[in-house]
């Protein structure tokens, strides 16, 4: 019984750490309509990460990438600030 409790806590701890690691990242995302934006945390349902799909360490880095693709309509039809 103790082993299953310890194993459950270990799995929960690893999942929590993985979630926290992505919440500290900044993502450039494109939504289902084609609009791009920068946001903190993993993209939600219906969004796709662009550039560094694992996230950027800073908002400035994510915005820099967004600026580089702002006028590329194949990736972004518009930008949501």
C-alpha positions in Angstrom: 0.0 0.0 0.0 2.8 2.4 0.9 4.5 1.8 -2.5 1.4 2.7 -4.5 1.0 6.0 -2.5 4.6 6.9 -3.0 4.4 6.1 -6.7 1.3 8.2 -7.1 2.9 11.1 -5.4 6.0 10.8 -7.5 3.9 10.8 -10.7 1.9 13.7 -9.5 5.1 15.6 -8.6 6.6 15.1 -12.1 3.4 16.2 -13.8 3.2 19.3 -11.7 6.8 20.2 -12.4 6.3 19.7 -16.2 3.2 21.9 -16.1 5.0 24.6 -14.1 8.0 24.5 -16.6 5.7 25.4 -19.5 3.8 28.0 -17.5 7.0 30.0 -17.2 7.5 30.1 -20.9 6.2 32.5 -23.5 4.6 31.1 -26.7 3.8 32.6 -30.2 0.6 31.0 -31.2 -1.8 31.0 -34.1 -5.5 30.4 -33.6 -8.0 28.6 -35.8 -8.7 31.8 -37.8 -5.0 32.5 -38.5 -4.3 35.3 -36.0 -1.0 35.2 -34.1 -0.3 36.4 -30.6 2.2 36.1 -27.7 1.0 34.5 -24.5 2.4 32.9 -21.4 1.7 29.2 -20.9 1.1 26.4 -23.4 -1.3 27.1 -26.3 -4.9 26.2 -25.6 -7.1 23.9 -27.7 -7.4 25.2 -31.2 -4.1 27.0 -31.1 -0.7 26.0 -32.5 2.7 27.1 -31.3 5.0 28.7 -33.8 8.8 29.2 -33.7 10.2 27.6 -30.5 7.3 25.1 -29.9 8.7 24.4 -26.4 8.3 28.1 -25.6 10.6 31.1 -25.2 12.3 32.1 -22.0 11.1 35.7 -22.2 8.3 37.7 -23.6 10.8 39.9 -25.5 12.1 36.8 -27.3 8.6 35.6 -28.3 7.7 39.1 -29.5 10.9 39.3 -31.6 9.9 36.1 -33.4 6.3 37.4 -33.9 7.7 40.5 -35.5 9.8 38.4 -37.9 6.6 36.6 -39.1 4.1 39.4 -38.8 3.8 40.0 -42.5 4.1 36.4 -43.6 0.4 35.6 -44.4 1.3 31.9 -44.8 1.9 31.9 -41.0 -0.1 34.9 -39.6 -3.2 36.5 -41.2 -3.2 39.1 -38.4 -1.6 39.8 -35.1 -3.5 40.2 -31.8 -1.6 42.4 -29.4 
